[in-house]
Amino acid sequence: MTPDESRSWIGWTFFSNHAHVIILMARSPMIRTRDLAQQIGITERAVQRIIADLVEGAYVSRERIGRRNRYLVHEDRFLRHPVEGDCRIADLLAAVSPKAD
């Protein structure tokens, strides 16, 4: 399956929108909420709520730089659900990182 084909998903996905946001923030710390919303397929308001959750849970810090935010993902934090609670954010990011050829 090509990357373009994998983006034509319909229905459910394996990760929550919270995971999608944190993965994209880790890849691009200066990403805009508009870009997050577009890439994930949700509204900017939904992205703002997710960012607030991630900041409140100490999974992400944000730093204001001019008119933009820079996001710092705290990779040492453990995932929240008991099923994957022994895994850290770093483990999640490593699992979804593009593989070097």
Steps between C-alpha positions, in 0.01 A plus 500: 500500500639839407491794745227663288287184514541478877360853533171404337368346822133497576355435842723402788876521554742329737588819691291766670505862392706575814767259371486655154553848646795398717664305216474797264625741768803280562575497126448875456516701826393826329192348333189719491163386634359555152754256356436247776126517435542460126740205524291316761163583349345675799407861581744758632283527812539125560877538463497785752315282753746214445797734546345628824463137619861420410632814673285439809620138515864617472553309176578819308632845584452797271721802457380812327737622229364813338158408365572125499529226759782251531396173658728284712382142533600341832608162373571362849130504597310172512194435284171533686303181440580190711541288184803703391578670832846347519600677176633853474424764240849432363394139430193620309707743296762236423228261382361750249824665387587462135751221452838589353575315175 
